[in-house]
Every structure is written in C-alpha cells, then in structure tokens.
Amino acid sequence: MPDSNSLFVQLAAVLGLSAVIGLLAKYFRLPLLVGYLLVGVLIASLRIFDSSSEVLTTFPTIGIAFALFFIGMELDLKDIKSLGKPIVIASIGQIVFANLVGFTVASLFGYPQVEAVFLGMGLGFSSTIVIIKLLLEKKDISSLYGKLSIGITVLEDLVAIVVLMGMTMGSSVLSIGTQNLITLLLFLFKGTILFLSAFLLSKVFLKRLFKAVAASPELLFLSAIAWCFVFVSLAIFLGFSVVTGAFLAGLALANSPFHFEIEGKVKSLRDFFVTLFFVYLGSQVVFANILTVLPLVLIFTLYALILKPIIILLILGSFGFRKHTIFQTAINLSQVSEFSLIIMLVGVTLGVVSRNSLTIMALTGVLSIVSSSIMISFSKQIYKKIGFIVGFFESDGGVSSMEREKRKPQLSEHVIVIGGHRMGGEVIKFLKQEDIPFLVVDFNPKVVQSLTQKGFRVLYGDIGDPEIIDFLNLEESRLIISTASDIDDNLTLLAEIKRRRIQTLIITRATTPSEARLLYKMGAEYVILPEVVSGSFLTEILRSHWHNLNYFKHRAEIELNKLTKNIELGVD
C-alpha cells in the first residue's frame, strides 16, 4: 500500500482529478481553471491528503513564478506608458473604493478594525493569473482591452507587493524612528539594485546568452528556466517576493528577439504548475463555520462581479474609451486576486486575522474566479445582450484616434482584411502592390498605429463587436478576408452577413477541420487551414523545382528579407 503522503501519489490524485473534471468543464464549455478550482475544493472537502503537502504549497509557488515570468515577457512598457493615466486612476481608484467597502461591510458584521482592514485590502485586487490565462486562451492579449486589463492588474500587483513587504517589515514600520528609517532606506536601496540588475543584464548579458543558445531548442529552454530561477533567487536574497523576481525576470526579456521562442518552449511547463496553483487555491476553502461566514462571502462576491466592473466602467468611460473596450476590460477584472489570499495568510501568521477571515477570502476568491471565468468566456454573448446598457458609461472624445473613430470609411468595391498581423500582412502587401482599395480591421493598437503611419486605411476594433461591423460598409465590399483564428468571431461575421443578405465573397480562417466544415456551412466561400495550405504550397514548390533544387540554396536570404519587410510594416 503506497504511503498516502507520497509525492507521486499526491500528484496522481491531483492530476487525475484535474484531467477528469477538466474534461467535464470542457464538455460544458467552461474555462479549464473552473475545473481545477473545483478539484481543490474536492480535495479539501474530502480530505484526500494534507493541504500542507508539497503538491499544494511548493509547486503552486513555482506556478505563480512562471505565470509572472510570462506576464513580464508579454508586457510592453511603451504600451503601458501610453495608457498610463487611465491605468493608474482605474487601479488606485478601484483599490481605494474596495478597501472602503470591505472595511465598512466587515465592521458592520462585527469584525475588529484591523481584521476589517485586511478584508478590505483583500477585496481590492484582481487576479493577474486568471486574466492572463483567459486572454491567452481567447488570443486577446494584444488587444487594447487586454493591455488595459494587464496594465491595471500589474499595477494592483505592485501595490499588493508593497503592502506585503510593508507587513513583513513589522507593525512598527510606520513609526518615526531612526531604526525604521534605516530599514526603509535599505529596502529602497535593495529595490533599486534589483531593478537595475534586471535592466543591465537584459542589455548586456541576456542578448548574448540567448543568441549563443538559440540554435539549440533544448539549451534555449534550459537557459530561460535558469534565468527565471536565478533572478528569483536574487530577489529572495534581497528580501523581495518570488512574484517580484519572476515578473522582473520576464520583463528583462520583453524586448528580446527570442521571447516568442522562449514562451513556446516554457508554455507547457507553466500550464502544469499554474494548474497546481488553482488546485491549491480551491483547497483553501474550509467548510467549517461556513454558514457563519456565508453572508459576508456573498456580499464580497457580488461586489467583485457587479460593483467592481461598474467602477471600472465609470473610470475608463470618463477617458473616452468605447463601450466595447470598457466592457471587456471591466469584465476581465471581475474577480478577487490570489494576492488577496496571500495577504490574509500573512495576517493569520501575524496573529491579527482569524481563520474565519481566511475562509471568507478563499471562498470569495473561488466563487468570484469561477463566475468571472465563465463571464469572460461568454463575454461576447453577454455584450450582445447588454451592450446598450454599457453605452451609458461611454463619453465623448477618446484616448486615441482609434477609439474616437466613428465615421464610416467612404469605400466601394473594396477588400476588408480582418487582422493585419502576420498572415494579414502578406495580403496587405499584395493589395497595395495591385492598387486594390482595402480596409484593415485589427484590435492590436500597435499594429493599427504602424499601419496608419504607413498611410493605410485602418479601423481599430474587434470583429466580435457588432458596432464595428456597422462601420465596414459590408454592402459595398467586394471581398472579405478574415485571418482571425477565433471561430466565434468568424461565425458572428458570417451570421451578420447572412442576416443582412449581403452578396460578397468571404474567406475565413479555421484551426481545425471541424471548424472549417462549420464555417463552410455558414456560408464561407473559402476557409484557410494553415497546415493544409502550407502543405499544398510546399508540394507546389517541390513539383516546380524538383529537377533543380538550387532554388533552395539562396532561399534563406530571400525569406529573411520578407520577414524584415513585415517587421517594418508593423505586422510581425
């Protein structure tokens, strides 16, 4: 009989349950992390093994590190800087309001003031890991609302890190004394060293390192993992958290030409450990005295799901963002963060927070994350139902010319290209060369800005937004080419064209044969399956050049020139 505390037995239980319940979640079209949270709740309720085991403590910490490492790599500081004011005001405004609400409600329920402060702080943060995971699944991470969501949560995380560091420095840190002042100055000095180390190493050492190992996928993978762990270790040595170190380690690689390859290599490992993190989060739910804490849990959960998004809508709406952008951003932030649980755990360790409060925050976290994940997954369908209400929060003006665009482009007999990135970039170049009128639609602000500077007609927007479809002059178009890989977006487009009885040719993209069949049934004239197209293209090249394979000798230089032109066009 195997030892019940065996690491392998615990992993078998966690991964086996995660696979089964994850399959059920997928069957019901729910996000996988909902299944993982339920696995944690099941483990805690049935006491399958001790919740203090390595599988539910050490491994989830590695998952958080990998998730923040990826966030750092995905973060473009130029984007954050351009959206700085709305991000700062939305983050700080929401945190302050949440603290007031949490403190007031907890005090009314009879909790001591210090404990009520902790509960208020816990209510003020949104989950970066949840948002990143769902944005990646939906391929929305480069959208304007994706950048806003990440920017707001990253700033919230930084506030949470400062709060945690302040808590660990001791309860007397706010007193005015020489010893505390020295401690604070030392902390700031160490922080400066950590930030400068990330910056200097990224400029001097990392470029050379990854250039040297790039030819070997195995070494590239190993070097990326080593860099993450080494820098996290440096952060811990200087007195900072794993989260801080992992985030800065990723940020150091954000502008590296190899960061896409690194992401591809580390992705599976990240998903494995992040799965264990969500199982851990679910396992923190304690059902003892649940009836006592349930009223406060429900109030906190409703705040996260309803009131918090309304606050975000009000703040971002005041900056002139369009209703679709503010809706998607608000719904992305409608949950309680993993940092909330960490703050409560520190409070328990310090002896100022009871286990009841930890249970309240754990239950609120699980309920809000499950509900929020479902809302985010079905956000396009929800938007179609309540978009007219969201319009109430929209104001005139805008933070960019893309958001202010309201006029229909005056085009006819034109081609509409949905997605100006990579595949769409090749189409754009052809249309330009042939002097064919065209309009590009893209939801990546960087791509839109680059193409606009090149003098192309570009409209910022998500094809899943019905308002955008109204601006495209579909009735006057000759051809629509959608390079978007999201099946729901393409189905929405085809349904709208069918509803309006528009006679135009439609080319869409699919990722699987079953998706392609569905798109053909909905009226697409041609569906691009990248693997099939690539195979057909390679076959044609071989057929044409089989008797003269010298064709391939100088091909690398030609193809590299093409890639360079794509980068200059802003479609890489």
C-alpha positions as CSV (number, residue, x, y, z in Angstrom):
1,M,0.0,0.0,0.0
2,P,1.7,3.3,-1.1
3,D,2.3,6.0,1.5
4,S,-0.6,8.5,1.4
5,N,1.9,11.3,1.7
6,S,4.0,10.1,-1.3
7,L,4.6,13.0,-3.7
8,F,3.8,10.7,-6.7
9,V,0.5,9.5,-5.1
10,Q,-0.5,13.2,-4.4
11,L,0.4,14.2,-8.0
12,A,-1.5,11.2,-9.3
13,A,-4.6,12.3,-7.3
14,V,-4.4,16.0,-8.3
15,L,-3.6,15.4,-12.0
16,G,-6.0,12.6,-12.4
17,L,-8.9,14.6,-10.9
18,S,-7.9,17.7,-12.9
19,A,-8.0,15.7,-16.1
20,V,-11.4,14.2,-15.4
21,I,-13.1,17.4,-14.1
22,G,-11.3,19.5,-16.7
23,L,-12.8,17.2,-19.4
24,L,-16.3,17.8,-17.8
25,A,-15.6,21.6,-17.8
26,K,-14.6,21.5,-21.5
27,Y,-17.7,19.5,-22.3
28,F,-19.9,22.2,-20.7
29,R,-17.8,24.9,-22.5
30,L,-16.5,26.2,-19.2
31,P,-12.9,27.5,-18.7
32,L,-10.5,24.8,-17.6
33,L,-9.5,26.7,-14.5
34,V,-13.0,26.3,-13.2
35,G,-12.4,22.6,-13.2
36,Y,-9.1,23.0,-11.4
37,L,-10.6,25.1,-8.6
38,L,-13.3,22.5,-8.1
39,V,-10.6,19.8,-7.8
40,G,-9.0,21.9,-5.0
41,V,-12.4,22.2,-3.2
42,L,-13.0,18.5,-3.6
43,I,-9.5,17.6,-2.2
44,A,-10.2,20.0,0.8
45,S,-13.7,18.7,1.5
46,L,-12.9,15.0,1.2
47,R,-9.5,15.4,2.9
48,I,-7.8,13.3,0.2
49,F,-4.5,14.4,1.6
50,D,-3.0,17.1,3.9
51,S,-3.4,20.6,2.4
52,S,0.1,21.4,3.6
53,S,1.7,18.9,1.2
54,E,4.4,19.9,-1.3
55,V,2.0,19.5,-4.2
56,L,-0.3,22.2,-2.8
57,T,2.4,24.5,-1.4
58,T,5.8,24.4,-3.2
59,F,4.5,23.6,-6.7
60,P,1.9,26.3,-6.8
61,T,4.6,28.9,-5.9
62,I,6.5,27.7,-9.0
63,G,3.3,28.1,-10.9
64,I,2.9,31.8,-9.8
65,A,6.6,32.4,-10.7
66,F,6.1,31.1,-14.2
67,A,2.9,33.0,-14.7
68,L,4.5,36.3,-13.6
69,F,7.6,35.4,-15.8
70,F,5.3,35.2,-18.8
71,I,3.4,38.4,-17.8
72,G,6.8,40.2,-17.7
73,M,7.7,38.9,-21.2
74,E,4.3,39.9,-22.6
75,L,4.4,43.4,-21.1
76,D,5.4,46.3,-23.4
77,L,6.3,49.3,-21.2
78,K,5.6,51.6,-24.1
79,D,2.0,50.4,-24.3
80,I,1.6,50.8,-20.5
81,K,3.2,54.3,-20.7
82,S,0.8,55.3,-23.4
83,L,-2.2,54.2,-21.3
84,G,-0.6,55.3,-18.1
85,K,-3.2,57.8,-16.7
86,P,-6.3,55.6,-17.2
87,I,-4.4,52.6,-15.8
88,V,-3.2,54.4,-12.7
89,I,-6.5,56.1,-11.9
90,A,-8.5,52.8,-12.5
91,S,-6.2,50.8,-10.4
92,I,-5.8,53.2,-7.5
93,G,-9.5,54.3,-7.6
94,Q,-10.8,50.8,-7.6
95,I,-8.4,49.7,-4.7
96,V,-9.4,52.7,-2.5
97,F,-13.1,52.1,-3.1
98,A,-12.8,48.4,-2.5
99,N,-10.9,49.0,0.8
100,L,-13.6,51.3,2.0
101,V,-16.4,48.9,1.0
102,G,-14.7,45.9,2.5
103,F,-13.7,47.7,5.7
104,T,-17.3,49.1,6.2
105,V,-19.1,45.8,5.5
106,A,-16.7,43.8,7.7
107,S,-17.1,46.3,10.5
108,L,-20.9,46.1,10.3
109,F,-20.6,42.4,10.7
110,G,-18.7,42.9,13.9
111,Y,-15.1,42.2,12.8
112,P,-12.3,44.0,14.7
113,Q,-10.9,47.1,12.9
114,V,-7.5,45.5,12.0
115,E,-9.2,42.4,10.6
116,A,-11.7,44.5,8.7
117,V,-8.7,46.5,7.1
118,F,-7.2,43.2,5.9
119,L,-10.6,42.1,4.4
120,G,-10.9,45.4,2.7
121,M,-7.4,45.1,1.2
122,G,-8.1,41.6,0.1
123,L,-11.2,42.8,-1.8
124,G,-9.1,45.4,-3.8
125,F,-7.1,43.2,-6.1
126,S,-7.9,41.3,-9.3
127,S,-6.3,38.1,-10.4
128,T,-3.5,38.6,-12.9
129,I,-3.0,34.9,-13.4
130,V,-6.7,34.3,-14.3
131,I,-6.8,37.3,-16.7
132,I,-3.6,36.3,-18.4
133,K,-4.7,32.7,-18.8
134,L,-8.1,33.6,-20.2
135,L,-6.7,36.3,-22.5
136,L,-4.2,33.8,-23.9
137,E,-6.9,31.2,-24.4
138,K,-9.0,33.8,-26.3
139,K,-6.0,35.2,-28.1
140,D,-7.0,38.7,-26.9
141,I,-3.7,39.5,-25.1
142,S,-2.6,42.1,-27.7
143,S,-6.0,43.9,-27.8
144,L,-6.5,47.3,-26.3
145,Y,-8.7,45.9,-23.5
146,G,-6.2,43.1,-23.0
147,K,-3.4,45.8,-22.5
148,L,-5.7,47.8,-20.2
149,S,-6.6,44.7,-18.1
150,I,-3.0,43.6,-17.8
151,G,-1.8,47.1,-17.0
152,I,-4.4,47.6,-14.3
153,T,-3.7,44.2,-12.7
154,V,0.1,44.6,-12.9
155,L,-0.2,47.9,-11.0
156,E,-2.6,46.3,-8.5
157,D,0.0,43.6,-8.0
158,L,2.7,46.1,-7.4
159,V,0.6,47.8,-4.8
160,A,-0.1,44.3,-3.3
161,I,3.7,43.6,-3.2
162,V,4.4,46.9,-1.5
163,V,1.6,46.1,1.1
164,L,3.1,42.6,1.7
165,M,6.6,44.0,2.1
166,G,5.3,46.6,4.5
167,M,3.6,43.9,6.5
168,T,6.8,41.8,6.7
169,M,8.8,44.8,7.8
170,G,6.9,44.8,11.0
171,S,3.9,46.6,12.6
172,S,6.1,49.5,13.8
173,V,7.3,50.4,10.3
174,L,5.1,53.5,10.2
175,S,6.5,54.9,13.4
176,I,9.1,57.7,13.1
177,G,12.4,56.3,14.3
178,T,15.9,56.1,13.2
179,Q,15.9,52.3,13.1
180,N,12.8,52.2,10.9
181,L,14.0,54.9,8.7
182,I,17.3,53.0,8.0
183,T,15.2,49.8,7.4
184,L,13.1,51.7,4.8
185,L,16.1,53.3,3.1
186,L,17.8,49.9,2.9
187,F,14.7,48.4,1.4
188,L,14.6,51.1,-1.3
189,F,18.3,50.6,-2.0
190,K,17.8,46.9,-2.4
191,G,14.8,47.6,-4.7
192,T,17.0,49.9,-6.9
193,I,19.7,47.2,-7.1
194,L,17.1,44.6,-8.2
195,F,15.6,46.9,-10.9
196,L,19.0,48.0,-12.2
197,S,20.2,44.4,-12.3
198,A,17.2,43.3,-14.5
199,F,17.8,46.3,-16.8
200,L,21.6,46.0,-17.1
201,L,21.6,42.2,-17.5
202,S,18.9,42.4,-20.2
203,K,21.0,44.9,-22.2
204,V,24.5,43.4,-21.7
205,F,24.3,39.7,-20.8
206,L,21.0,38.2,-21.9
207,K,21.2,39.2,-25.5
208,R,24.5,37.4,-25.9
209,L,23.4,34.4,-23.9
210,F,20.2,33.7,-25.9
211,K,21.9,34.4,-29.2
212,A,24.5,31.8,-28.3
213,V,22.0,29.1,-27.3
214,A,19.3,30.0,-29.9
215,A,20.4,27.2,-32.3
216,S,19.6,24.5,-29.7
217,P,15.9,24.4,-28.5
218,E,17.0,22.4,-25.5
219,L,19.6,24.9,-24.4
220,L,17.2,27.8,-25.1
221,F,14.6,26.2,-22.8
222,L,17.1,25.4,-20.1
223,S,18.7,28.9,-20.2
224,A,15.3,30.6,-19.9
225,I,14.3,28.5,-16.9
226,A,17.7,29.1,-15.4
227,W,17.4,32.8,-15.8
228,C,14.0,32.9,-14.2
229,F,15.1,30.8,-11.2
230,V,18.5,32.7,-10.7
231,F,16.8,36.1,-10.8
232,V,14.0,35.0,-8.4
233,S,16.7,33.7,-6.1
234,L,18.4,37.1,-6.3
235,A,15.1,38.8,-5.4
236,I,14.6,36.5,-2.4
237,F,18.2,37.1,-1.3
238,L,17.5,40.9,-1.3
239,G,14.3,40.4,0.7
240,F,11.7,40.5,-2.1
241,S,9.0,38.0,-3.1
242,V,9.0,35.3,-5.7
243,V,6.4,37.3,-7.6
244,T,8.6,40.4,-7.8
245,G,11.6,38.5,-9.0
246,A,9.7,36.4,-11.6
247,F,8.0,39.5,-13.0
248,L,11.2,41.4,-13.4
249,A,13.0,38.4,-14.9
250,G,10.2,38.2,-17.6
251,L,10.3,42.0,-18.1
252,A,14.0,41.8,-18.9
253,L,13.2,39.5,-21.8
254,A,10.2,41.6,-23.1
255,N,12.1,43.1,-25.9
256,S,14.3,40.1,-26.7
257,P,14.0,38.8,-30.2
258,F,13.9,35.3,-28.7
259,H,11.0,35.9,-26.3
260,F,8.4,34.2,-28.6
261,E,10.6,31.1,-28.8
262,I,11.1,31.1,-25.1
263,E,7.3,31.4,-24.5
264,G,6.7,28.5,-26.8
265,K,9.2,26.3,-25.0
266,V,8.1,27.1,-21.4
267,K,4.4,27.3,-22.0
268,S,3.6,23.6,-21.2
269,L,5.7,23.7,-18.0
270,R,3.9,26.9,-17.0
271,D,0.5,25.4,-17.6
272,F,1.4,22.4,-15.5
273,F,2.4,24.4,-12.4
274,V,-0.4,27.0,-12.9
275,T,-2.9,24.1,-12.8
276,L,-1.5,23.1,-9.4
277,F,-1.8,26.7,-8.3
278,F,-5.5,26.8,-9.0
279,V,-6.0,23.4,-7.3
280,Y,-4.2,24.9,-4.3
281,L,-6.4,28.0,-4.3
282,G,-9.5,25.8,-4.3
283,S,-8.1,23.7,-1.5
284,Q,-8.0,26.7,0.8
285,V,-11.8,26.7,1.1
286,V,-12.7,25.4,4.6
287,F,-16.3,24.4,5.1
288,A,-16.2,24.7,8.9
289,N,-18.4,27.5,10.1
290,I,-19.4,28.2,6.5
291,L,-22.9,29.3,7.5
292,T,-21.4,32.0,9.7
293,V,-19.2,33.5,7.0
294,L,-21.6,32.9,4.1
295,P,-23.4,36.3,4.2
296,L,-20.1,38.2,4.0
297,V,-18.8,35.9,1.3
298,L,-21.9,36.5,-0.9
299,I,-21.6,40.3,-0.4
300,F,-17.9,40.3,-1.3
301,T,-18.5,38.1,-4.3
302,L,-21.3,40.3,-5.6
303,Y,-19.0,43.3,-5.2
304,A,-16.3,41.6,-7.3
305,L,-18.8,40.5,-10.0
306,I,-21.0,43.6,-10.2
307,L,-19.8,46.7,-8.3
308,K,-16.1,46.4,-9.3
309,P,-16.9,46.3,-13.0
310,I,-19.2,49.3,-12.7
311,I,-16.4,51.3,-11.1
312,I,-14.1,50.3,-13.9
313,L,-16.8,51.2,-16.5
314,L,-17.2,54.7,-14.9
315,I,-13.4,55.4,-14.7
316,L,-12.5,54.1,-18.2
317,G,-15.6,55.6,-19.7
318,S,-14.6,59.0,-18.5
319,F,-11.4,58.7,-20.6
320,G,-13.4,58.3,-23.7
321,F,-12.8,54.6,-24.4
322,R,-15.6,53.0,-26.5
323,K,-18.2,50.9,-24.8
324,H,-16.9,47.6,-26.1
325,T,-13.4,48.3,-24.8
326,I,-14.5,49.3,-21.3
327,F,-16.9,46.4,-21.1
328,Q,-14.3,43.8,-21.9
329,T,-11.8,45.4,-19.5
330,A,-14.4,45.6,-16.7
331,I,-15.5,42.0,-17.1
332,N,-11.8,40.9,-17.1
333,L,-11.3,42.4,-13.7
334,S,-14.4,40.9,-12.0
335,Q,-12.7,38.6,-9.5
336,V,-10.6,38.6,-6.4
337,S,-6.9,38.0,-6.7
338,E,-4.5,35.3,-5.5
339,F,-2.7,38.1,-3.7
340,S,-5.8,38.6,-1.6
341,L,-5.4,35.1,-0.2
342,I,-1.6,35.7,0.4
343,I,-2.4,38.9,2.3
344,M,-4.9,37.1,4.5
345,L,-2.3,34.2,5.1
346,V,0.3,36.8,6.2
347,G,-2.4,38.3,8.5
348,V,-3.0,34.9,10.1
349,T,0.7,34.4,10.6
350,L,1.0,37.8,12.3
351,G,-1.9,36.9,14.5
352,V,-4.2,39.8,13.5
353,V,-6.5,37.8,11.2
354,S,-8.7,34.8,12.2
355,R,-9.1,31.6,10.2
356,N,-12.7,32.7,9.6
357,S,-11.4,35.7,7.6
358,L,-9.1,33.5,5.6
359,T,-12.1,31.2,4.8
360,I,-14.1,34.3,3.7
361,M,-11.4,35.4,1.3
362,A,-10.7,31.9,0.0
363,L,-14.5,31.3,-0.7
364,T,-14.8,34.7,-2.2
365,G,-11.8,34.0,-4.4
366,V,-13.1,30.7,-5.6
367,L,-16.7,31.9,-6.3
368,S,-15.6,35.1,-8.0
369,I,-12.9,33.4,-10.1
370,V,-15.3,30.6,-11.2
371,S,-18.1,33.1,-12.0
372,S,-15.8,35.6,-13.6
373,S,-14.1,33.0,-15.8
374,I,-17.5,31.9,-17.1
375,M,-18.5,35.6,-17.8
376,I,-15.2,36.2,-19.6
377,S,-15.5,33.1,-21.7
378,F,-19.0,34.2,-22.8
379,S,-18.3,37.9,-22.8
380,K,-19.2,38.4,-26.5
381,Q,-22.6,36.8,-26.0
382,I,-23.2,38.9,-22.8
383,Y,-22.1,42.1,-24.6
384,K,-24.7,41.5,-27.4
385,K,-27.4,41.4,-24.7
386,I,-26.3,44.3,-22.5
387,G,-24.2,46.5,-24.9
388,F,-26.9,49.1,-25.0
389,I,-26.7,49.5,-21.2
390,V,-22.9,49.8,-21.3
391,G,-23.3,52.7,-23.7
392,F,-24.5,54.7,-20.7
393,F,-20.9,54.8,-19.4
394,E,-19.4,55.9,-22.8
395,S,-18.4,59.5,-23.1
396,D,-17.3,61.7,-26.0
397,G,-13.7,62.1,-27.0
398,G,-11.2,59.4,-26.7
399,V,-7.7,58.4,-25.5
400,S,-6.6,57.8,-29.1
401,S,-7.7,58.5,-32.7
402,M,-8.6,54.7,-32.9
403,E,-11.2,55.0,-30.2
404,R,-12.6,58.3,-31.5
405,E,-13.2,56.9,-35.0
406,K,-16.9,56.9,-35.6
407,R,-17.3,57.7,-39.3
408,K,-17.7,55.0,-42.0
409,P,-14.8,54.9,-44.5
410,Q,-16.0,56.0,-47.9
411,L,-15.1,53.0,-49.9
412,S,-16.7,50.8,-52.5
413,E,-15.6,47.6,-54.4
414,H,-13.0,47.3,-51.6
415,V,-11.5,44.4,-49.8
416,I,-11.9,44.1,-46.0
417,V,-8.9,42.5,-44.3
418,I,-9.7,41.4,-40.7
419,G,-6.4,41.1,-38.9
420,G,-3.3,42.9,-40.1
421,H,-0.8,40.6,-38.3
422,R,1.4,38.1,-40.0
423,M,-0.9,36.4,-42.5
424,G,-2.9,39.6,-43.0
425,G,0.3,41.4,-43.6
426,E,1.1,39.4,-46.7
427,V,-2.4,40.1,-48.0
428,I,-2.0,43.8,-47.3
429,K,1.3,43.9,-49.3
430,F,-0.4,42.2,-52.3
431,L,-3.4,44.6,-52.3
432,K,-1.1,47.6,-52.0
433,Q,1.0,46.4,-55.0
434,E,-2.0,45.8,-57.1
435,D,-3.6,49.1,-56.1
436,I,-6.7,47.4,-54.9
437,P,-8.7,49.5,-52.4
438,F,-8.9,47.9,-48.9
439,L,-9.7,48.5,-45.3
440,V,-7.9,46.7,-42.4
441,V,-9.5,45.9,-39.1
442,D,-7.4,45.0,-36.1
443,F,-7.6,45.1,-32.3
444,N,-3.9,45.4,-31.7
445,P,-3.2,49.1,-31.1
446,K,0.5,48.7,-32.1
447,V,-0.5,47.1,-35.5
448,V,-3.1,49.8,-36.1
449,Q,-0.7,52.6,-35.3
450,S,2.0,51.2,-37.5
451,L,-0.3,50.6,-40.5
452,T,-1.9,54.1,-40.0
453,Q,1.6,55.7,-40.1
454,K,2.1,53.8,-43.4
455,G,-0.9,55.6,-44.9
456,F,-3.3,52.6,-44.9
457,R,-7.0,52.8,-44.1
458,V,-7.2,51.0,-40.7
459,L,-10.0,50.7,-38.2
460,Y,-9.3,49.7,-34.6
461,G,-11.8,47.2,-33.3
462,D,-12.8,43.6,-32.5
463,I,-14.8,41.9,-35.2
464,G,-16.8,40.4,-32.3
465,D,-18.1,43.9,-31.6
466,P,-21.4,44.4,-33.5
467,E,-20.7,48.2,-33.5
468,I,-17.5,47.6,-35.6
469,I,-19.4,45.6,-38.2
470,D,-21.6,48.7,-38.9
471,F,-18.5,50.7,-39.8
472,L,-17.2,48.3,-42.5
473,N,-19.5,49.1,-45.4
474,L,-20.1,45.4,-45.9
475,E,-22.7,46.1,-48.5
476,E,-20.2,47.9,-50.8
477,S,-17.3,45.4,-50.3
478,R,-16.1,43.1,-53.0
479,L,-14.3,40.6,-50.8
480,I,-13.9,40.0,-47.0
481,I,-10.8,38.2,-45.8
482,S,-10.8,37.2,-42.1
483,T,-7.4,36.0,-40.8
484,A,-8.8,35.9,-37.2
485,S,-8.4,32.4,-35.7
486,D,-11.4,32.8,-33.2
487,I,-14.2,30.6,-34.5
488,D,-16.8,32.6,-32.7
489,D,-15.7,35.9,-34.3
490,N,-15.9,34.3,-37.8
491,L,-19.3,32.8,-37.1
492,T,-20.5,36.2,-35.9
493,L,-19.3,37.8,-39.1
494,L,-20.9,35.2,-41.3
495,A,-24.2,35.3,-39.4
496,E,-24.3,39.1,-39.7
497,I,-23.6,38.9,-43.5
498,K,-26.3,36.3,-43.9
499,R,-28.8,38.4,-41.8
500,R,-28.2,41.4,-44.0
501,R,-28.3,39.4,-47.2
502,I,-25.0,40.8,-48.4
503,Q,-23.7,39.3,-51.6
504,T,-19.9,39.4,-51.1
505,L,-17.2,36.7,-51.2
506,I,-15.9,35.6,-47.8
507,I,-12.6,34.0,-46.9
508,T,-12.1,32.9,-43.3
509,R,-9.6,31.0,-41.2
510,A,-10.0,27.9,-39.1
511,T,-7.7,26.0,-36.8
512,T,-9.3,22.5,-37.2
513,P,-11.2,20.6,-39.9
514,S,-14.4,20.6,-37.8
515,E,-14.2,24.4,-37.6
516,A,-13.7,24.6,-41.3
517,R,-16.8,22.5,-42.0
518,L,-18.9,24.7,-39.8
519,L,-17.6,27.8,-41.5
520,Y,-18.4,26.4,-44.9
521,K,-21.9,25.5,-43.8
522,M,-22.4,29.1,-42.5
523,G,-21.6,30.5,-46.0
524,A,-17.8,31.0,-46.3
525,E,-16.6,30.6,-49.9
526,Y,-13.1,29.5,-48.8
527,V,-11.6,28.5,-45.4
528,I,-7.9,28.7,-44.7
529,L,-6.5,25.9,-42.7
530,P,-2.8,26.9,-42.2
531,E,-1.4,23.4,-42.1
532,V,-3.3,22.3,-45.2
533,V,-2.3,25.5,-47.1
534,S,1.3,25.2,-46.0
535,G,1.4,21.5,-47.2
536,S,-0.2,22.4,-50.6
537,F,2.3,25.3,-51.0
538,L,5.3,23.2,-50.3
539,T,4.0,20.5,-52.6
540,E,3.7,23.1,-55.4
541,I,7.3,24.3,-54.8
542,L,8.7,20.8,-54.9
543,R,6.7,20.0,-58.1
544,S,8.1,23.1,-59.8
545,H,11.7,22.8,-58.6
546,W,12.3,19.1,-58.0
547,H,14.6,18.9,-61.0
548,N,16.5,22.0,-59.9
549,L,16.9,22.1,-56.1
550,N,19.3,25.0,-56.4
551,Y,16.1,27.0,-55.9
552,F,16.5,26.5,-52.2
553,K,20.2,27.5,-51.9
554,H,19.6,31.2,-51.5
555,R,16.1,31.0,-50.2
556,A,17.0,31.8,-46.6
557,E,18.2,35.3,-47.6
558,I,15.1,35.9,-49.6
559,E,12.7,34.8,-46.8
560,L,14.7,36.7,-44.2
561,N,14.2,39.9,-46.3
562,K,10.5,39.2,-46.4
563,L,10.4,38.9,-42.6
564,T,12.3,42.1,-42.3
565,K,9.8,43.9,-44.5
566,N,7.0,42.5,-42.4
567,I,8.6,43.9,-39.3
568,E,9.0,47.3,-41.0
569,L,5.3,47.2,-42.0
570,G,4.4,46.5,-38.3
571,V,2.8,43.2,-38.9
572,D,5.3,40.9,-37.3
